[in-house]
Structure formats: C-alpha cells, structure tokens
Amino acid sequence: MRTTVAPTADPLWEVVLAGCRLRDRVHPPLFRGWVNAVRKRFDRRDPAPHLLHVLAPVPDLLTPPESADGLEAGLEALRATPPHRLTAELERLRPLPAWVDPLLDGARGPTVLAEVLRHLHSVLVEPHAEVVRESVNADRARRARDLVDAGVHGLLAGLRPHARWNGSVLEVDFPQHRDLRLRGRGLRLVPSYFGRLPGTFTDPDLPPVLVYPILDADRWTGTAPSGLDELLGTTRHAVLECARIGAGTIELARRVGTSPASVSRHTGVLRGAGLLRTTRHGARTVHSLTTLGEALVNGRVPAAEG
C-alpha cells in the first residue's frame, strides 16, 4: 500500500479538531494552558465557535483536500464551494439554530464560512503554530524511524492505539463504522496536534486520508515542566527541547538563537549528564534525546529497567 506522511498538520483539520477539544468538559494538563489562552481571546458574543460546533459533523465541507497545501489554499477552496452544496450540507444538520441560516444563506454563504474559519484559525491555531510545528516534526521523526526499522508495515503498526494493522487491512477507531477502499490511490497520513480521535473524509471519492492524533510524548507545550529552566538554564533547556526530533549543531544553534560554539558546549554537558546522545550519519552529526532526556522534558519518570 502506497503510504505517505504529510509534512505538516492540515490547518483546517486543526481548526475543526481544536474546536472539538475546546468543548471537552475535562482537559488534560497538556492542553489547559492552551484552553485558558483561547478563552481569553474569544469574545463571549462571538458566534464563530458555536458555528464550528454546529458544522463539525460535516467535516468534508470544512476541510477541503486543498487545505493540505496550506490555509490560503483551503480557504480559497471553501470560497469556491457551490452555494447549493452548502445548502445541502445544512439540510443534513437540521434542525439548526435560528441564527445559522441568515449567516450562511445565499451566494455569499461560502465566503462567509471561509472568513469564519480564518478567524477561528487565528484564535485556535495560529498563536500556537510553533508548538504544533515542533510537535508534528517530532511525530514525523517517530514515523520515519518506524519506516526505516520495519518498512510500511512498521509505519502502519506504529499508529496504535487508535489504529491496528493486520497485514492487509488497517482497522481504525472511527466514531462511526465505515469501510474505505483505497482502489490503488494510496493513503496519506496526516498528523494532528489537537485531535483526540482519528478522522477522515466521509465522501469515499475524496483522496484517502487518515488524520491521526500524535502521541502525548511528541506533543510539545512550548513551556518547560516546573523548575526545569532553573535546573538547566534557559539556553540548555532550549537545546534539549529542540533535540527532541534530532538535529545537528548548526540547526540547533539556529532554532535556539545562539552560536554553534555555544551549542557545542551545551550538548557536551547534556551528553555527559546522560540526557543527550550524539551520533554521526555520514558527514552529519545528530544530537537526540536519551530515554532519560525524554523523561525530563516530558515531565515523566522513566520506567525502571530489568
């Protein structure tokens, strides 16, 4: 089965999934800072989050395939949605709150919907873009290791606990039962920072995608566990965070905002403390976290060995 992993999270899928997560009654510690920040940004009279909740059951409308090419491409596809299709999707959701029809009715409905999603992206996702990007990079590094170690079978098997690969069929924990036949089209895996459960298009004729939640271990919050800056120092902690997905000295220097010489000193100390490993791949040196380093940046104690 031809399988690819998207290089980035899909911006409109992230909007939809972030909106769903915002409405959860209980939020994991990982997301509480995000929830508090988002609630401060929203005006209580803003209808956008309520409209997103109403339309969430029709993800095909809100997440056109073009969104894989970026937010602007996705919004342009939304604006090009025929008004009759928007009307048909709304019919599937009836009864609707009385304020929805005046908002989305008529030829301007798709344009209004696109602007609502742009606004939601600016509140829910954009302020956390770096966190999403770094977390997706960590997930892609994990998938790359699975692929190198065990091929496509290893890549698909690594999607547990939300999906199980039996050698010929990928069983996915969707909220509703469905069968998706690839018909030689391949499968695109799309990592999601905000997702709780896997998602896909309802229309079987759309390009096959599986939007899957990345593991908590790969989700970066952008903040250190309590006291970690004081323990390591701000720069050394930043080096450790940026080495989560593996990086060379120059790349670490660029991302941390310091000189390669400074990074070399910090990586030496972190390596001596057992938090970092340094390996050579051809002419390239790569710094990555040890199990102890991962436990430290994730705020978890590693399991005892033996």
N, C-alpha and C positions, 0 to 999 in steps of 0.2 A: 504494500500500500504506500503510495507516494505521500509523504507527510512532511510538512514544513512548520516551523515555529515562527510566528510573527515577530518582527524586530522590536515592536513597541506594543503597548496596550492600545486598544482601539478607543479613541476619545469619546465616541458616542455610547459605546457599550459601558464605558466607565461612568458616564453621566447617569445612565439608567441604573446601573448596579450601585452606585454611590447613593442615589435617591432611595433605593430599597434599603440599603444599610442604615441610612439616616432614620428611617421609620421603625427600625428594630426597637423593641422595648428594652432589651438588655444589650449593652455594647461591651465587647472585650476591652481590656485595658489598652490594647494596641491602638484602638480607634477612639478612645474617649477624648483625647486632645483634639482630634480632627472634628468630632461631633460638636464639641464646645465652640471651636472656632467658626464652624459653619453656621451654627445657630445665632451667633453674634452678627454674622454678615447678612442674614436674611431679615428683611422687614416682615413683621407679622402679617401685614396685609398683602404680601407678595403672593400672587396666585400660582407662580411657576412650580414650586414643589408639589402643590396639590394637583396641578395638571399632569405632572410627571407620574404621580401615583395613579391617577385615573387611566393614563395611557400605557402604563407599564405592561399590562397583559398582551399588548400587540407590539413586541419588540421589533418585528420586521419593518414596521413603519418608522420607528425611532432610530434604528441602527442600519441604514443602508450599507451595502457592501463597500461602497466608495469611501466610507469612513476609514477603511484600512489605510488609505492614502493620506490621512490627516483630517483635522477638524474642518478646515475650509472645504475640502472635497466632500465630506459627509454632509455639511450644511447646504452646499450647492445642490447635491442630490435631493435633499429634503425639499428645497425650494422648487425643484423641478417635478415634484410629485403631482400627478394629475389631481385636481380637486375632487373628482368623482371617487378616486381611490381613498382619499382621506375621509370622505363622507361614508364610504362603505365600511371602513375600519371603525368609525364612530358608531355605526349601526350595530356592529358586533358587540359593542360595550354597553349598549343601552340596558337600563335607564342610566342617564348621565346627570350630573349636577346641572342645574338650570343655567349656570354661567358659562358652560363649555361651548355650547352651540354658537352664541354670539361672538365668542372669541375666535373660533376656527371655521366659521361658516363662510362660504363664498370663495371666490378666486384667490383671495389673499390668505386663505387658511394655511396653506403650506409655508408661505413666507413667515407668517406669524409664528408657526410652530418652530421653524428654524431659528428665529430670533429668541424664542423661549429657551431652546436648547443651548444656544450660545450663552445666554445669561446664566443658565444652570451650570454650564461648564466653567464659567468664570468664577463661580462661587464654590462649587463642589470639588472641582478637579484642579483647575489651573494654579491656585495658590500652593498646591501640594505636588506640582509637576515633578520637581526634583526627587521627592520621596518615591513617587510612582516609578519614575525612570530608573532610579538606582535599584529598586526592588525587582522590577522586571529584568534588569540586567543580571541580577543575582539568580533569578529563576532561569533565565536563558543559559547561564553558565552551568547550572544544575542539569538542564536538559541536554546540553552539549556533552557533559560527562557521561550521562546515560547512553547517549547515542554512540560515543566513542567506545564505551565499555561493552555494550551489548547490542548495538545496531538499533534499527527501528523498533524491534521487539522490546528492547530495554527502554527506549524513549516512551513507548505507549504504556509499558508496565509501570513506569515511574509516575504516572498520573494518579495513582492511588492517593487518598482513599475514595476519591469521587468517581473513578473510572477503573475498570478491570479489563485487561487484555487477555483473551484466551487462546491467542494464536491466529484467529481468523475473524473474530468479532470483538469490537470494543463496546463493553457494556457501561453505560454512563448513568449516573444518578440524576436524571431529569425529574422535575416536579410531576410531569405527566408522561405516560408511556408513549413512545413513538419509535418508529423504525426509520432510519436514514440510510439509504443505499447510495454509495458513492458513485457508482456507474463509471468508474475509471477517472473520476475528476480529482481524486486525491483529497486529503484532509489538511486543513490549515488550523493549527493550534494557536489560540490567542490568549496569552496570559492576562489575568485581571488582578489588579491590586484590591479593588473594592468588592469583588464578587464573593459570595458565600457558597453558591452552588454553581454547577456548570450551566451554560446556556448555549443555544444555537438558534438558527432561523427556523420559523415554523414552515415556511414555503420550501418544499423539497427541491424545487428547481433553482433556488439560490445557491451560490457557491458553498460547499460544505465547510462549516467552521465549527470548532469546539472552543468556546470561551470557558476557561477553567480558572478557578481561584488559585493563586500561588500560595505556597506553604507559608505559615506564620514565620518559620525560620528565615525566610527570604524577604519578609516584609520589613522594610526599614522605616522607622518612625521619624528620622531626622533629628532625634534627640537621644542623648545617652541615658542609660539607666542611672538612677540617682547616685551621685557621687563619683561617677566614672571620670568626668573631666578633672575633678580634684585629684583622683588617684593617679591618672596617667599624664595629665596635662592636656590642654586643648588640642595642640597640634598632633601629639602622639595618638590621642584618641581618634582624631580625624583620619590619620594614616590607617589605623586599624579598621575603622568603618569602611574606608574606601578600598581596602584589600579584601573585602567580603567576596567579591566576584573574581579576584585575581587581577593583578595589574603590575606593570613594570615600574621601574623607579621614576622615569620621566612622566609617565601617565599619572602616577600617584602625586608627583610634585604639582602637576597642572591642576588636578582635582582638589588638592588640599590648599593650593595657593602659596607654595613655598618653593625653595630651590631644591634641585636634585641632591645636592650635597647634604642639605638638612634632612631630606627623606632618608638618605643612606644611613645617617646617624640614628634616626628613629627606628628604622627597620632593624638595624643591628641590635638595639636594646630590646625591641619587641621579640626578635628571634631568640635572643639569649634568655628571655623570660618564658619561652615556650608558647608564646601567643601567635607567632608568625613563622611560616616556613618559606624558604626561598629555593626555587628550583630553576634550572636552566633548560630552555627549549630552543635548541639551536643557538643562535646568537642572542636570544632574548632571555632576560631574567624576569621571573614572575614571582611576586610575593602573594601569598594567600594565607588564610587563617588556619590554624590548627584547631583541633576539637576544643581545646581549652580557650582559644581565642574566640571561636564562635559562641561558646557558652558565655563568655564575658560580655560581648557586645549585645547578645540577645537577652542578657539578664537571667540566664538559666545555669544551673549546676550540672555539669556533665555526669552521666551515669558512671558508676564505679565499674572498673574492668575486672575480669577474672572470676 
